[in-house]
Amino acid sequence: MMITKDITYKYDSEADAISIKVEDYVHEESIQLNNNLIMDLNKEKQFI
């Protein structure tokens, strides 16, 4: 079984940053994994 999802992304050249969105969501928490990477979690603590 294959599940497909739309992925959208935005690149900010001034900040040299990319935002990748896998699905629409309201994130409950953001965790900074390192200086360059932040991960959003939902209320069940799942990566979104």
C-alpha positions as CSV (number, residue, x, y, z in Angstrom):
1,M,0.0,0.0,0.0
2,M,1.3,3.4,-1.0
3,I,0.3,6.6,0.8
4,T,0.9,9.9,-1.0
5,K,0.9,13.3,0.5
6,D,1.4,16.7,-1.0
7,I,4.6,18.4,0.0
8,T,5.1,22.2,-0.2
9,Y,8.2,24.1,0.4
10,K,9.4,27.7,0.7
11,Y,13.0,29.0,0.4
12,D,14.0,32.3,2.0
13,S,17.2,33.4,0.3
14,E,17.7,36.2,2.7
15,A,17.7,33.9,5.7
16,D,19.1,31.0,3.6
17,A,16.4,28.7,5.1
18,I,13.9,26.2,3.7
19,S,10.5,25.3,5.2
20,I,9.1,21.9,4.2
21,K,5.4,21.2,4.9
22,V,4.1,17.7,4.6
23,E,0.6,18.3,5.6
24,D,-1.6,21.0,7.1
25,Y,-1.4,21.0,10.9
26,V,-1.3,23.0,14.0
27,H,1.9,22.2,15.7
28,E,2.0,22.0,19.5
29,E,5.7,22.1,20.0
30,S,8.9,22.8,18.2
31,I,12.2,21.1,19.1
32,Q,15.6,22.5,17.9
33,L,17.6,19.5,16.8
34,N,20.7,21.5,16.0
35,N,21.6,25.0,14.9
36,N,20.2,24.4,11.5
37,L,17.1,22.1,12.0
38,I,13.9,22.5,13.9
39,M,11.2,19.8,14.1
40,D,7.5,20.4,14.8
41,L,5.5,17.9,16.8
42,N,1.7,17.5,17.2
43,K,-0.1,17.1,20.5
44,E,0.6,13.3,20.4
45,K,4.4,14.1,20.1
46,Q,4.5,12.8,16.5
47,F,6.7,14.4,13.9
48,I,4.6,16.5,11.5
